[in-house]
Amino acid sequence: MSAAHAASRALADASPSVYWLEDPMRPDQLPALRGDVDADLLVIGGGYSGLWTALRALEREPGRRVVVLEAGRCGNEASGRNGGFASSSLTHGFGNGLERWPDELPELDRLGAENLRGIADTIARYDIDCNWEETGELSVATAPHQVRELTEFGALMREAGHDVELLDRDEVRAKVNSPTYLAGLLDSTGTALVEPARLAWGLRHACTDLGASVYEGTQVLSIHDEPDGVRARTAHGSVRARQVALATNAFRPLLRRLRLMVVPVYDHVLMTEPLSPEQRAAIGWEGCEGLADTANQFHYYRQTRDHRILWGGYDAVYHFGSHIARSLEQSERTHNLLAEQFFETFPQLEGLRFSNRWGGVIDTSTRFTAFYGTALHGRLGYALGYTGLGVGATRFGADVVLDLLAGEPTERTELEMVRRKPLPFPPEPARAIGINLTRWAMARADRNEGRRNLWLRALDKAGLGFDS
């Protein structure tokens, strides 16, 4: 059977829906805002970024009047559609941090580790049932040049104090059995796995328990600076707030100055049916680590508590004009490509079927990490551009935004990563041309022993990038 035919057969009955959002524990939708209300802090956006901001604000100052406005349902977008990898990295990986902020990377690593512990503590404190597991992450090399890169990378991480272990071909295949693996780098402490939608729902519940007013089905149409605060208008009401936290991420920012700072990129995901005991034995993977390969266009994958495999990544897609639409969440070409690559990685699982296929939009910046700032005379704070690592980094971002709104310097606000912003993306059509040219060049580098062409080297020199 050809790879294409096997992939098509495995996808034949896959539901075009998000596995995590079909959970029977999904809470009911909250009512929309009707009328005019006042708040000390208004949070616009009910994903991780907004929910962490609301929760941390109430933990810092109990009794604060906090209102959260969400256009759809909390956790329904990127926060409920991702792979559930909570990384301690605040810099989109050690390599990106070393390249951009080498002098303060030790501090960033320390703050990132503290942030990950803070997430675990929050989940325990509020009894959030989201299957938090501190599994670590295994990065695998599937080409000879990746082995060399992984070896060098591991040495740099160990030199910086990270507890990582380099695995040769036999050692990595003893952990997870794939004929494509040539080496691996195991980081046992830097990553936890979580059921992402359940985390978002748990954060929503914690916020309302502490007194936040959360309104769903409430899109903010405009924001206006007023003498005594900021007013946000919706279809059926408004909120007047002393301060505002903007947490819209991939969706069109309400501030014009931010509209070239992030672009929405579609990531696509597959979920298998539960593996049988024989299929689980055929792949090993008893440690249940999060896995990712080390190509420019990389896959990420993990197991679930009911022994499924989530498989995603590789083919990040940008649509002209930063277009976002429900119809773009399903892609025959991308889902078939992912299915073929799954069976190339695990040929012993031929015959396994996929139960779900979906996509979602993430926000990326030209430096791959979040950036921060204020507007409207310091009354509005924002954090955008998490580039797929928002499961962990949004809690840190929430604290940064609250620090900025408080106007008091902290160790977070003094970071160069916080003080400086990335370069913007160009307007269309240059934006689409540049992004698609970069995607082509990255794929070419993967096929060409990692050698980066003139275009990629120029982007590196300019501090620009596009993440796959």
N, C-alpha and C positions, 0 to 999 in steps of 0.2 A: 504494500500500500504506500502510495506517495505521501510525502509530508503534508502537502496541501490537502489531499483527500482526508488524511487522518485528522487534520485540524478542523476541516469542515464538518466531519462527522461528529467530532467531540463538541462542537459548538451548536449542533443542530437543535438541541432543546434548551439552550441557555436562555434564561429570562433576561430581557433587556432592562434590568433593574439593579439597584444597589443592594447587595447582600446585607450590609450592616443596617440599612434603613428599613428592612423587612422584619426586623426583630420584633417579636410579640411584646417586648417590654417597652416599646416606643410610647412615650407619653402623649396624651391628647394635646392638640394645638391650643395655645392660649388665646384669649380674645384680642382683637385689634384695639388700638387706641381710638376712643371716641371723646371728643371734647378737648379742652385745653388744661394742661397740668404744668406745675412748676417742679423743678428738680435742682439739687445741688450739682449733680453730675448726670449728664445725658450720654449714653453710650449708643452709637449708631452702628449696628451690626451684631448679630447674635451667634456668630461662630466662636471658635476658641478665643480669638483676639478680644472680641467684645465681652464674652462671658468671664474670661480671666480678669479683664479690667474692672468689671463690675464687682466681682468677688473680692479682688485684692483691695478695692476702694473701701468696701464694707468691712473687711478685716482690719484695715488700717484705721478706719474712723467709723466705728459702729454708730448707727443712727443716721448716717448720711442719707439724704434722699437721692436714690439712684434709680434712674429709668433706663431701660434697654428697649430699643426699637429694632425689630427684625422684619425685613420685607417679606420673608417666607416663614420658615420654621427654624428654630434654633438647631444648629448642627446639620442642616439639610444639604449644605453645599460642601465645600472642601473639607470641613471639619468632620463630616460623616461619611466621606467617600474615599478616604485615603487608606494607605496600607497599615496605619497604626504603629509606625515607627516613631518612638519618642527618643530623640537623640539629645545627649548632653551638649552637643556642639551648638554654639550660637553663631558660627561663622560658615555654615554649610560645609562642614568637614574641616579636618585639621589642615589639609593642603591649602584650601582657599584662605583660611585664617593666616597661615604662615606666609602666604604670598602677599596678603593685603595689610596685615597688622602684626608683623613679626615681633615688634617690641612689647606689645601688650597682650600677645597670645597667652602667656602663662596666666595672666589675670582673667582673660576671657574664658580659658579652660576651667579655672577655679569657679568663676561665676556660673558657668554652664553646668558643672557638677552639682553646685548648690541648688541651681534651678531644678534639675532633675529630681533631686531629693525633695525639693519643695512640692513637686507634683505628686510624688509618692505619698508624702505626708498629708496632702490635701485629700487625696483619694481615701486614705485611711480615716482621716478626721471626719469626713462627711459620709463615710460608708458607701462610696460609689462602686457599684458592681460593674466593672469594666474589664475584668480579667487582666489586671496590670501584672506583667511578668518581666523581671529584670534579667533578660536572657542573654544580653550582649548581641554583638553583630559579627558575622563572618563575611569578610570581603573575599571574593574568589577571582583568580586569574584564569582566563580561558584562552589566552594567546601567549606565546613566548615573551613578547615585549612587555606584557602585563606582569609577568613573573619578575622581571628585572625592576619594573616600577614599584611593584608591591614590596620587594625586598628593600629598596631604598627608602620607601615611604615608612615601612615598619621601623627601620633604623632611626629615622628622624623622630618618630613618635616615642620610641623608647628613650631617646636622648632627652626628649622634653618631659619625661616622667610618666608616660602612659604605659599601662600594663598590657602590652599586646604580645601575641605569640605568632611567629611565622611558621606556617605548616607547609611541608613539601607535598608532592602529589599524592603519595600514599597516605599521609596523615590527614589531608583534607578530605580525601575520598573515604577514609575510615569514619569521618564524622558525618558527611553527607555524600552519598554515592552517586556521582555523576561522571560519565566518561569525558565530559568537557573540562573538568577541573584540572589545572596544572599546579596550583599553589593556593594558599589561603592566608589571610591575616585575621586572627581572632582577637577582638576587643571585647573582653568579658564584662566590662563595667559601663561602657559608654552609651548603651541603648536598652530601652525597655520596650516591650510590645503591649499594645492596649487595643481594646475594641473601641474604635474611634467615636462612633455615634453615641455609644453608651457613656463615654467620657463627657461628651458635650451635653447630653441630657442630664447627667449627674451634676455638672457645673450649673446648669440652668436651675435645677432643684435647690442646690446650695444657695444660689443667689436669692431666690424667692424666699427661702427659709430665713435668710438674714435681713429680709425686708425690701429687697429690690422689687420694683414694678417692671415686669417683662411683658411687652406687647408684641405679638406675632401678627403676621399678615399686615404689617404697617410699614410701608415704604416712605422714607423721608424724601420729599420732593425738592426742598430747598432749605438752606440755612442762612440766617441773617444776623449780622452783628447789631446789637442794640445797646443803648447806654448802660443798662443794668445786667447785661448778659448776652446770651445767644438764643435765638428762637429757631426751632426746627419745625417746618410745616409739613403736614401729612395730608392725605386726602380728606380726613374727617376730624382733624384736630391739629394741635401743636403742643410743643414742649418748650417752655422758657427755662433755660438752665444757666447757672453761673459758669459752668464749664462743660465742655463737650469732648468726648473721645471718639475719634473717627476710626472705625474698624471694618471698613468695607472691602479691604484686600483686593481681590481680582476684579471686583465690579467697579463700574465707573465712579471715580471719586467725586465727591460733592465740591471739592476745592479744585478750581481750574489749574492751579499751579502743579498739581500732582498727576495730571492726565497723561504726561509723557514719561512719568517716573516708573510706572509698572506696565507690563503687558500681560494679558490673560493667555495662558497656555493650557491646552487640553491634554490631560493625562488619562490613559485608558487602562482598564483593569479587568482581569478574569478571576473567577472563583470556581474551584473544582467542586464536584460532589465529594462527600466524605470518602477517604481512602479506607480500604479494607485492611485488616491486620497484615495480610500478605503483602499488599502494596506498601504499607508503612515499613515493613521489614526490608523490602527491596531497596528503599532509599536511605534507611538509617535515620539520621537527623533526630536522634533522641534528645539532644540538647535544646531543640526548638529555637535555635538562634534565628534572629533576623538575618536574611541573606541578601547580598547584592554583588553583582559582578562589577568589574573595574573598567569597563569600556567607557568611552565618551557617551555613547548611547547605551545606557545600562538598564538592567532589570533589577527590581527589588521583589522579594518574595518571602513569605512566612506561612507558618501553620496557624490554624485556629483551634479553639478548644474542642471542637467536634471533628478534628482531624481532616479538615479541608486544607488546600493550599491556595493562598492568594498570590497572584502573579501579575505584575504590572510594570509600567515604565516603558523604556526604550524609545518609543516613537512620539515624543512631545510635538504637538501640532498647534501652530499659530494660524489664526484666520484673519484675513485682510481687514483692516479697520478696527482691530481689537474686538471682532464680532463675538458675541456670546449668545447662544441659543440652545434650548433643550435638544433640538435635532442634532446638534454637533456632539452630543454625548455618546452616540452610537456610530461606530465606524467599522464597516465590514472589512475594509482593507487592514486597518490596524489590529482589530481583534483577531482576524485570521493570522496575521503575521505573529502576534503574540502567542497564539495557540501552536503554530509551527515551532516557534523557538522553545516553547515549554517542552515539547516532546523531543526536541534535539537535546535539551538538558537532561530530561528524564525519560529516555526511550523505554525503560522498563515499565513505565506507566501507560503504555499504549493501550487504548481501550477505555481509559478514564475519561469521563465527560465533565464538561463545565456546566455549572448550575446557573451562574450569573455572569453578565457582561455589562460593563458600564463605563462611563467616563465622567470627568469633572474638570473644572477649570481652577487653576492655581495662579497666583500672582508672582511674577518674577521681576527682579530688578537687574540692572547691568552688572551688579557685583554679587548676585545670588543670595544676598542676605537682606534682612529687614533694614529699613532706614527710618529715622524718627525726626519729629519736628513739631513746631507749634505754628499757629496762625491766629488771626482775629485778636490781635493784641495779647497773645498768650492765653486766651481763653479756650482755644481748641488745640488738642494734642492728637498726634497720629503716629501709627506704626504700620508700615506696608512693605511688601516685597519679600515674604518669607521663603519663597521658591521651594515649596515642598517640605520644608522642615518646621512647619508651624506647629506640629503636634507638641513639641517640646518648647520651642523658642517663643511662642506667643505668651507664655506666662512671664518670661523675662521682659518681653516687649510691653506687657501691661504695666509692669513696675516702672519701666522707663517712662512711659506716657504719664503715669501718675506723678513721678518725680518732676517731669517737665512742667506739668500743670501746677504743682506746688511751688515751683520757682526756686527751690532750694537745691544747690549742687549736691550730688551724691557720687559715690564711686562709679555708678552706672552712667550718669550724665557727663562725667569727665572723660569717658572713653572716646578715643578718636573715632571708633566705629559709630558712636552715637552722635558725635559733634559734626561729622562730615557726611555729606550725602553722595550717592552714586551719580554718575553722569546719566542724563535722560536718554531715552530712546529717541530716534529722529521721527519726524512726522511721516505719514504715508505720502507717496508709495515707498520712500526709502526704508521705512521700518520693516515692511514685509519683505522687501528685497534683501535687506541685511540679515534678517532672522533666517530666512530660507537658505541664503548662501552659507550662513554659519552652520546650519543643520547639515547641509551637504558636505561642507568641509570637515565637520566632526565625524561623519560617517566614513568619509574617505580616509581620515587619519586612523580610524579603527581598522580599516582594511590594509593600511600601509604601515604596519608596525608602529603605530602611534606617532608617526612623523607629522608635525603640524605645518600646513602650507603657509604661504605668505599672508593670506587673509587672516588666519588664526593667530599668527605671530603678531600681526599688526593690532589685532584686538587685545592680545595679551599686553602689549606695550601701552595701549591706551587705557588699560584697566577696564575694558568692556568684556562682556561675555554673554553667552546664552546657554542655559542649562538644559540638558536633555531629560 
